[in-house]
């Protein structure tokens, strides 16, 4: 039986680090009041990385892709599938994945973007798994990358303190050894209003509201309910009890959601990877950034069972259970 196995990971964060204190000082000039205490108490976030003006998602994604390829010991020419999960693409088209393909010198294979907001990486990983298992690809590059600072309303305290920029990537290869054990993806379009950026460009003009808007309480409620059900469903599909999970890598949106979900699933906090304090919410990049950090600092080891989860606008959510 063939599996799709994660064989490498990489990440990239913009150089500029903005602490809560620095952000609060900047927002004060816009008549927006906040503080380090206010942000940490409600979200667990202490800092975020913000891309320099003019930095594109494809640039961040390219750095992460190269790091993942180096980690896996794979040449770009061996990649026959590139999937980029992003809500902040460089252009309407071509896809960010095509731009990354050109940047790293990987030609000939399929390349496309996936748009599922903060669930995007999990959606993209499940898609790559299907391609590899079906024999449609041998080596896939799956990337989550965002320049979310470009769609934030810096006068809206309820959203602008929550997000950051970054990119994470994994290499997925066909293997005879167990890799991705199961995947579970879902969406509920009737809940699109709780988290959205509803503007677009038409006839050379911005139509609608181009900024991210969110109902935080609704997102919290939907996230913990759907993700707990999704975790149980993906484990049942794989025939694995929740107690066998070595590491839980959730979407890094809010430490309260992460802690509540971990307790609801009966997972000890020592087995939960948390990076939201360092990176804030980087949307589709949050899961691969956290996964890469935990692999590189030695927490996640080969052979261990890892549960990856995403939840975001759409409303979308999903889980991937993988043997590393």
Secondary structure, DSSP 8 states (H G I E B T S, - for coil): --EEEEEEEEEE--S-EEEHHHHHHHHHTTT----HHHHHHHH---EEE---TT--HHHHHHHHHHHHHHHHT--GGG--EEEEE-SS-SSSSS-HHHHHHHHHT--SSEEEEE--GGGHHHHHHHHHHHHHHTTS-SEEEEEEEEEGGGG--TT-HHHHTTB-EEEEEEEEEEESS--EEEEEEEE-GGGGGGEE---EEETTEEES--S-EE-HHHHHHHHHHHHHHHHHHHHHHHT--GGG-SEEE---S-HHHHHHHHHHHT--GGGB---HHHH-B-GGGHHHHHHHHHHHTTSS-TT-EEEEEEEETTTEEEEEEEE-
